[in-house]
Amino acid sequence: MDLGIAGRNAIVCASSKGLGRACAVALAHAGARVAINGRDAALLARVRDEIAEETGAEVVAVPGDMSTAEGRAALLGAFEEVDILVNNNGGPPPRDFRKVDHAGMLAGLEANMIAPIQLIQAVIDGMVERRFGRIVNITSGSVKMPMAGLDLSSGARAGLTGFVAGVARQVVHANVTINNLLPGAFDTDRIASFVAAAAKQTGRDPAEIRAERERGIPAKRLGSPHEFGAACAFLCSAQAGYITGQSLLIDGGSFPGIL
């Protein structure tokens, strides 16, 4: 399918690896110019070159932390006009809610709710004026199925989901959409870190812990970042103009509900 976004300018936050990188690759394959972002400048430059070589697209590397005003300003300066914004950021580390202090709460809200909202505020009027815009927020399956230890992440991401729900209905008339992608367990560094931490805590074999986790997913496997990126690219496509305010759960069937 021709997604109809060749030549569009796309910003993908936290895209040096994992699901963010997969989204950047999918958008580049669709012909978009892509600005990628991460805190490690050397890694980001290498990823830029790899994506450009793989896709033939124009890829711009913007090092920095999108949780900071300076990082967001650098990202927004990558292109004169932004047509596609993919909000993404790492979540707080797993922690018992009793141990989350005030500073930690503020940091979690800043990274996973406030920063994405401020990026949306910066680009949305231009999108409305040009009659095209696609905004995708990568949140988490824990928004629908909260997990103990990820309380701060779940709360901040659910707050973002609630905030943009009304905004999405205000701008869709101008062909500007806002949707959320809710990943479950994907084969990324974040899952690897969870497995390593569990292995260290229990003394069990990491491979055994990973296999146990896979058995608990109806699909019997972890998700591939490639398939997540493809879903993101479709929501950013010209054909997705009638989809807005939605939260698409991609979790291999783990959520047991019907909605």
Disulfide bonds with the S-S distance in Angstrom:
none
